[in-house]
Amino acid sequence: MSAIRAAERNPSPTDAYEAMLAKARALVPVLRARAERTEQLRRLPPETEQELHEAGLFRILQPKTVGGFEFDYVALVDFSAELARGDASVAWNVANLASHHWMLAMFTPEAQARVWDENPEALIASSLVFPSGTARRVPGGYRLKGRWPFSSGVRSSQWNMLGASVIAEDDSRELRIFLVPASDYEILDTWDAVGLRGTGSDDVVVNDVFVPEAMTVAVSSLSGGPTPGSVIHPNPLYQLPAFALFPFVLSGCALGNAQACLEDFEASARARASSYNRAKLADFQSIQIRVAAAGARIDAARRIMRGCCLEAMADARAGRIPDMARRVAYRRDGAFSVNLCTEAVDILFKASGAGGLARTGAMQRQFREAHAIDSHIAFSFDAAGADYGRVALGLPSENPTL
């Protein structure tokens, strides 16, 4: 009996993971019913944000020492894929904001204390578009300025991680990430897109503010191995190569969106008859083949995404730091797997005929979401594939974050 009670007080990592996935799963029908409102608002509805906080879903990668769950990196794929079955915009924001708790654990202990001592549930947005900002060294830190696009979830956030180039006197440049409180930046109402409408990915502007040295981290410190924050967080999770694995922060959104599209299509095909001759759609071989083609792509994408994350965790636990060939392969595989999900949605959309065009149906939204996700630079196979090919052929990578 005492052993049972101990297990109830201290659930195993697997039990805790499954319990949290169950919470995400329970939100799927709620998010789906609210998807139209989320699109109209162009950001997370307050009730959605509250439900996500209550479920703890923003804190899946946050250190346990500050109340997080400290799940393995694959959680970003698993949880965003689950939530995207209801609404890809919500999943996108959860994955983004959850990943910033993970990244903050790699910053200096001083930066972590500044944020989490005040509010361990504080949300942190980002825009890691480094050419958008510049900084210069001053005593004790930096002066930062710029205008950054695509800061998803920024109106829900109390902080922002902004990427910028530090320009030295000899005109050399270093890429750094600056942790800035909401009081130091202005949010511009710029996000009005055809897909991922509910992500609130507005622009932010910083007009020459001081950022202390301790509230910054060099991109070169996040390439795998010990980080400024790993002195207090020994979990290998916080020694992963952050930018090499960046596609898998968001790839689960494409996976879950495609999975929902397939599930909807299958349910519809089982019940529908052709408007042309009233034959059951499920009896058409062409429909059967398209279900198989879409499903194969989704299953392959899932294996790629999860496999890369599990491999990276295994390497970190063994103390192995991935070389450049492995890093560009992660970027290649992240793009390729999302492209597979987009192809799956396209196959199903085309097979849906005019029925897929209904504004009130989920199919048109899933189609828009798929292509909005696919348009992210992290999922450009031209960019990721070309860089992989360069390294494979003995040339240097052109990705400055790797």
Secondary structure, 3 states (H helix, E strand, C coil): CHHHHHHHHCCCHHHHHHHHHHHHHHHHHHHHHCHHHHHHHCCCCHHHHHHHHHHCHHHCCCCHHHCCCCCCCCHHHHHHHHHHCCCHHHHHHHHHHHHHHHHHCCCCHHHHHHHHCCCCCCCEEEECCHHHEEEEEECCEEEEEEEEEEECCHHHCCEEEEEEEEECCCCCEEEEEEEEEHHHCEEECCCCCCCCHHHCCEEEEEEEEEEEHHHEEEHHHHCCCCCCCCCCCCCHHHHCCCCCCCHHHHHHHHHHHHHHHHHHHHHHHHHCECCCCCCEHHHCHHHHHHHHHHHHHHHHHHHHHHHHHHHHHHHHHCCCCCCHHHHHHHHHHHHHHHHHHHHHHHHHHHHCHHHHHCCCCHHHHHHHHHHHHHCCHHHCHHHHHHHHHHHHCCCCCCCCCC
